[in-house]
């Protein structure tokens, strides 16, 4: 209606002969302004509260419950893992050469199939203490089992639990010991039945409220060579803003969802590592200080890490001594030896 009135005014001015060029121009601009839609800023509505381990929003009851730490088999005959893509934090550690193993930390997600579940090592115990979780495993080294008992960890061990808690999955085409599975529903229920606390006592990470770029060196491709035939590769997808993962030259997929494994943040943490027995078991020193790298959104920075005691949290700092801030999303923490074989492009 307003546009129609302005047009009539212009025609009237022209017919009466008293129309100046500036007047017409001004009226034309008003018409164009009227025709151009006003762009409204669309803000994402975040429901719930942010997870302290991923920064992702979820219902308050899920965020406030106790985390769950699960050991994942990463032997080539165990791949691919089910439910791993729903972990909010995943650690990759070396175990007996030439293998690595994963530990997934869960809070807000409840995968219906999780596995294959494998055994523990002392350095996994040192790490999980930071999250006060329910711990899911199938056995462990002598020292790991001793630590779990002495530290009174809320433990669910496949060797001492019924096959209703952890079972052999005969539908995935894997053979023992690479076919022990469970589900988050069963784990949560078992923890409650055993009288474990339902809420965790731990400190989370710092997160940006929204996706934020960092200033640093280019990190579109990250290659970590653990052993000669054991490599982890991350490739950045700028359109989606995440890194996709390859293990030993093959795309890493979640067996449950069939979706590629992704990471929003990557932390590379250097720690002194040595072989301690004839079985090739390792000692990985996670207490003290060390170097590393933080990578997100195609960029990376050098960092330092610090962990004062076995029960304390590991803090990651930039070169100015400020605690790093993560982007909301999944974080993979790659524990490597000092002077690791890494290539970042």
C-alpha positions as CSV (number, residue, x, y, z in Angstrom):
1,X,0.0,0.0,0.0
2,X,2.8,2.4,0.9
3,X,4.6,1.6,-2.4
4,X,1.4,2.4,-4.3
5,X,1.0,5.8,-2.6
6,X,4.6,6.8,-3.4
7,X,4.1,5.9,-7.0
8,X,1.0,8.1,-7.2
9,X,3.0,11.0,-5.6
10,X,5.7,10.7,-8.2
11,X,3.2,10.7,-11.0
12,X,1.4,13.7,-9.5
13,X,4.6,15.7,-9.2
14,X,5.5,15.0,-12.8
15,X,2.1,16.0,-14.1
16,X,2.0,19.2,-12.1
17,X,5.5,20.1,-13.4
18,X,6.8,20.8,-10.0
19,X,8.8,17.7,-9.6
20,X,12.5,18.1,-9.1
21,X,15.0,15.3,-10.0
22,X,16.1,15.0,-6.4
23,X,12.5,14.5,-5.2
24,X,12.0,11.7,-7.7
25,X,15.2,10.1,-6.8
26,X,14.4,10.1,-3.1
27,X,11.0,8.6,-3.7
28,X,12.4,5.9,-6.0
29,X,14.9,5.0,-3.2
30,X,12.0,4.6,-0.8
31,X,10.3,2.2,-3.2
32,X,13.4,0.1,-3.6
33,X,13.9,0.0,0.2
34,X,10.3,-1.1,0.6
35,X,10.8,-3.9,-2.0
36,X,14.1,-5.2,-0.4
37,X,13.4,-7.7,2.3
38,X,15.1,-7.1,5.6
39,X,17.5,-9.9,6.5
40,X,16.8,-11.1,10.0
41,X,19.6,-12.8,11.9
42,X,18.7,-16.4,12.6
43,X,20.0,-17.7,15.9
44,X,20.2,-21.3,16.7
45,X,18.0,-22.2,19.6
46,X,20.0,-24.4,22.0
47,X,17.8,-26.6,24.2
48,X,19.1,-27.9,27.5
49,X,22.5,-27.2,28.9
50,X,26.1,-27.8,27.5
51,X,27.9,-31.0,28.2
52,X,31.0,-30.4,30.2
53,X,33.0,-32.8,28.0
54,X,31.9,-31.8,24.6
55,X,30.1,-28.4,24.8
56,X,27.1,-29.9,23.0
57,X,23.7,-29.2,24.4
58,X,21.5,-31.9,25.8
59,X,18.8,-32.3,28.5
60,X,19.9,-31.4,32.0
61,X,19.3,-35.0,33.3
62,X,21.8,-36.4,30.8
63,X,24.4,-33.7,31.3
64,X,24.3,-34.1,35.0
65,X,24.6,-37.9,35.1
66,X,27.8,-39.8,35.6
67,X,30.1,-40.3,32.6
68,X,30.9,-43.8,31.2
69,X,34.4,-44.8,30.0
70,X,34.6,-47.8,27.7
71,X,37.6,-49.7,26.4
72,X,37.5,-50.4,22.7
73,X,39.4,-53.1,20.8
74,X,41.3,-51.7,17.9
75,X,42.9,-54.9,16.5
76,X,42.4,-55.1,12.7
77,X,40.2,-58.1,13.3
78,X,38.0,-56.0,15.6
79,X,37.1,-53.3,13.2
80,X,35.0,-51.4,12.9
81,X,33.8,-50.4,16.3
82,X,30.2,-49.9,17.2
83,X,29.0,-46.8,19.0
84,X,32.4,-45.2,19.0
85,X,31.2,-42.3,16.9
86,X,28.8,-41.3,19.8
87,X,31.6,-40.9,22.3
88,X,32.2,-37.2,23.2
89,X,35.9,-37.8,23.9
90,X,38.0,-40.6,22.6
91,X,41.6,-41.4,23.6
92,X,44.0,-43.4,21.4
93,X,46.9,-45.0,23.2
94,X,49.6,-47.4,22.2
95,X,49.3,-50.9,23.7
96,X,51.5,-53.9,23.0
97,X,53.2,-53.3,19.6
98,X,52.0,-52.8,16.9
99,X,48.6,-52.0,18.2
100,X,46.7,-49.1,19.7
101,X,43.5,-49.1,21.7
102,X,40.7,-46.6,22.3
103,X,38.9,-45.4,25.4
104,X,35.6,-43.6,24.7
105,X,34.1,-41.2,27.2
106,X,30.3,-40.9,27.1
107,X,27.8,-38.6,28.8
108,X,24.9,-37.5,26.7
109,X,24.6,-40.3,24.2
110,X,23.3,-43.8,24.6
111,X,24.4,-46.1,21.8
112,X,22.3,-49.3,21.5
113,X,25.4,-51.3,20.5
114,X,28.9,-50.8,21.8
115,X,32.0,-52.9,21.1
116,X,34.1,-54.7,20.7
117,X,35.1,-54.1,24.4
118,X,38.6,-55.0,25.4
119,X,41.0,-55.0,28.4
120,X,42.5,-52.2,30.5
121,X,46.0,-50.9,31.1
122,X,47.3,-48.7,34.0
123,X,47.6,-45.6,31.9
124,X,43.9,-45.9,30.9
125,X,43.1,-46.0,34.6
126,X,45.2,-42.8,35.1
127,X,43.2,-41.1,32.4
128,X,39.7,-42.2,33.3
129,X,40.2,-40.9,36.9
130,X,39.8,-37.4,35.5
131,X,36.1,-38.2,34.7
132,X,35.0,-40.2,37.7
133,X,33.1,-42.6,35.4
134,X,31.6,-46.0,35.4
135,X,34.4,-48.1,33.7
136,X,33.6,-50.8,31.2
137,X,36.2,-53.3,30.2
138,X,37.0,-57.0,29.7
139,X,39.9,-57.9,32.0
140,X,43.2,-56.1,32.0
141,X,46.9,-56.3,32.9
142,X,47.8,-57.4,36.4
143,X,48.7,-53.9,37.4
144,X,45.5,-52.4,35.9
145,X,43.3,-54.8,37.7
146,X,45.1,-54.1,41.0
147,X,44.7,-50.3,40.4
148,X,41.0,-50.6,39.7
149,X,40.5,-52.5,42.9
150,X,42.6,-50.3,45.1
151,X,41.2,-47.0,43.7
152,X,37.6,-48.4,44.1
153,X,36.6,-47.5,40.6
154,X,33.0,-48.1,39.6
155,X,33.9,-51.1,37.5
156,X,32.0,-53.3,35.1
157,X,34.2,-56.1,34.0
158,X,33.1,-58.5,31.3
159,X,35.1,-61.4,33.0
160,X,33.0,-61.1,36.1
161,X,29.7,-60.0,34.7
162,X,26.9,-62.1,33.2
163,X,26.4,-62.4,29.5
164,X,23.4,-60.1,29.9
165,X,25.8,-57.3,30.6
166,X,28.6,-58.0,28.1
167,X,28.0,-60.7,25.5
168,X,29.5,-62.3,22.5
169,X,28.0,-60.7,19.4
170,X,27.6,-63.5,16.8
171,X,26.1,-61.3,14.2
172,X,29.1,-59.1,13.3
173,X,31.4,-61.8,11.8
174,X,34.1,-61.4,14.4
175,X,35.8,-64.1,16.5
176,X,36.8,-64.0,20.2
177,X,38.3,-62.0,21.8
178,X,37.2,-59.4,19.3
179,X,33.4,-59.8,19.6
180,X,32.4,-58.7,23.1
181,X,29.6,-56.1,23.0
182,X,27.2,-54.2,25.3
183,X,24.8,-51.3,25.2
184,X,24.6,-48.0,27.1
185,X,21.1,-48.9,28.4
186,X,22.5,-52.1,30.0
187,X,25.6,-50.3,31.4
188,X,23.5,-47.5,33.0
189,X,21.1,-50.1,34.5
190,X,23.9,-52.3,35.7
191,X,25.6,-49.3,37.4
192,X,22.4,-48.5,39.2
193,X,21.9,-52.1,40.3
194,X,25.4,-52.2,41.7
195,X,24.8,-49.1,43.8
196,X,27.2,-46.9,41.9
197,X,26.8,-43.2,42.2
198,X,24.6,-41.8,39.4
199,X,26.3,-38.4,39.2
200,X,30.0,-37.8,38.4
201,X,32.4,-35.5,40.3
202,X,34.9,-34.1,37.8
203,X,36.0,-30.9,36.0
204,X,35.2,-30.6,32.3
205,X,36.8,-28.6,29.5
206,X,36.4,-24.9,28.5
207,X,34.3,-24.4,25.3
208,X,33.5,-21.6,23.0
209,X,29.7,-20.9,23.0
210,X,29.8,-21.1,19.2
211,X,32.2,-22.4,16.5
212,X,35.4,-20.3,16.6
213,X,38.5,-20.3,14.4
214,X,41.9,-20.1,16.0
215,X,45.1,-18.5,14.7
216,X,47.9,-20.9,14.0
217,X,49.7,-23.1,11.5
218,X,47.8,-24.9,8.7
219,X,46.4,-28.3,9.8
220,X,44.2,-29.6,7.1
221,X,45.8,-33.0,7.2
222,X,47.2,-34.7,10.3
223,X,49.2,-38.0,10.1
224,X,50.3,-39.8,13.2
225,X,52.6,-42.8,12.7
226,X,52.4,-45.0,15.9
227,X,54.2,-47.9,14.4
228,X,55.4,-48.9,10.9
229,X,52.0,-50.3,10.0
230,X,49.8,-48.4,12.4
231,X,48.8,-44.9,11.3
232,X,46.0,-42.4,12.2
233,X,45.1,-39.9,9.6
234,X,42.7,-36.9,10.0
235,X,41.6,-34.9,6.9
236,X,39.7,-31.6,7.4
237,X,36.5,-31.0,5.6
238,X,36.0,-27.2,5.5
239,X,32.4,-27.4,4.3
240,X,31.4,-29.4,7.3
241,X,34.0,-28.0,9.7
242,X,35.1,-31.4,11.0
243,X,38.0,-33.8,10.5
244,X,37.3,-37.3,9.1
245,X,39.4,-40.2,10.3
246,X,41.3,-43.0,8.6
247,X,43.0,-45.9,10.4
248,X,45.8,-47.7,8.6
249,X,44.8,-46.3,5.3
250,X,41.1,-47.1,5.5
251,X,38.2,-44.7,6.2
252,X,37.1,-45.1,9.8
253,X,33.3,-45.8,10.1
254,X,31.0,-46.5,13.0
255,X,29.8,-50.1,12.7
256,X,26.4,-49.1,14.3
257,X,25.5,-46.0,12.4
258,X,27.6,-46.6,9.2
259,X,28.6,-43.0,9.5
260,X,32.3,-41.8,9.2
261,X,34.1,-41.1,12.5
262,X,34.7,-37.4,12.9
263,X,36.5,-35.0,15.2
264,X,35.9,-31.3,15.9
265,X,39.0,-31.0,18.1
266,X,42.2,-33.0,18.0
267,X,44.7,-32.9,20.9
268,X,48.1,-34.5,20.4
269,X,49.8,-35.2,23.8
270,X,53.4,-36.3,24.0
271,X,54.2,-38.6,27.0
272,X,57.3,-40.7,27.8
273,X,56.7,-44.3,26.8
274,X,58.7,-47.4,27.3
275,X,58.3,-51.2,27.2
276,X,58.3,-52.7,30.7
277,X,57.9,-56.5,30.3
278,X,58.4,-59.5,27.9
279,X,54.8,-59.2,26.8
280,X,55.6,-55.8,25.3
281,X,53.4,-53.9,27.8
282,X,54.0,-50.2,28.2
283,X,54.6,-47.6,30.8
284,X,53.2,-44.2,29.7
285,X,54.0,-41.3,32.0
286,X,50.9,-39.1,32.1
287,X,51.8,-37.3,35.4
288,X,53.9,-34.2,35.1
289,X,54.3,-31.9,32.1
290,X,54.8,-32.2,28.4
291,X,54.3,-30.8,24.9
292,X,51.6,-31.3,22.4
293,X,49.4,-29.7,19.8
294,X,45.8,-28.5,19.6
295,X,44.0,-28.6,16.2
296,X,40.6,-27.4,15.2
297,X,39.0,-25.9,12.1
298,X,42.0,-26.5,9.9
299,X,44.5,-24.7,12.2
300,X,46.8,-25.8,14.9
301,X,48.9,-24.4,17.8
302,X,51.6,-25.7,20.0
303,X,50.5,-26.5,23.5
304,X,51.8,-27.7,26.9
305,X,50.0,-30.1,29.2
306,X,50.2,-30.5,33.0
307,X,48.8,-33.2,35.4
308,X,49.9,-32.8,39.0
309,X,48.8,-36.2,40.4
310,X,47.1,-39.4,39.2
311,X,43.7,-38.2,40.4
312,X,44.0,-34.6,39.1
313,X,42.8,-33.3,35.7
314,X,45.1,-32.9,32.8
315,X,45.2,-29.2,31.7
316,X,46.2,-28.0,28.3
317,X,47.7,-24.5,27.8
318,X,48.7,-22.4,24.8
319,X,52.2,-20.9,24.6
320,X,51.1,-17.9,26.6
321,X,50.0,-20.1,29.5
322,X,46.3,-19.8,28.9
323,X,44.1,-22.9,29.2
324,X,42.9,-23.8,25.7
325,X,39.3,-23.4,24.7
326,X,37.7,-26.2,22.6
327,X,35.0,-25.9,20.0
328,X,31.8,-27.7,20.8
329,X,31.9,-31.2,19.4
330,X,33.8,-34.5,19.5
331,X,37.4,-34.4,20.7
332,X,40.0,-37.0,19.9
333,X,43.1,-37.1,22.2
334,X,46.0,-38.8,20.6
335,X,48.6,-39.9,23.2
336,X,52.0,-40.3,21.5
337,X,55.6,-40.9,22.6
338,X,58.0,-38.0,22.9
339,X,59.5,-36.9,19.6
340,X,56.7,-38.6,17.7
341,X,56.5,-39.3,14.0
342,X,53.8,-36.8,13.0
343,X,53.2,-34.9,9.8
344,X,50.8,-31.9,9.8
345,X,50.0,-30.1,6.5
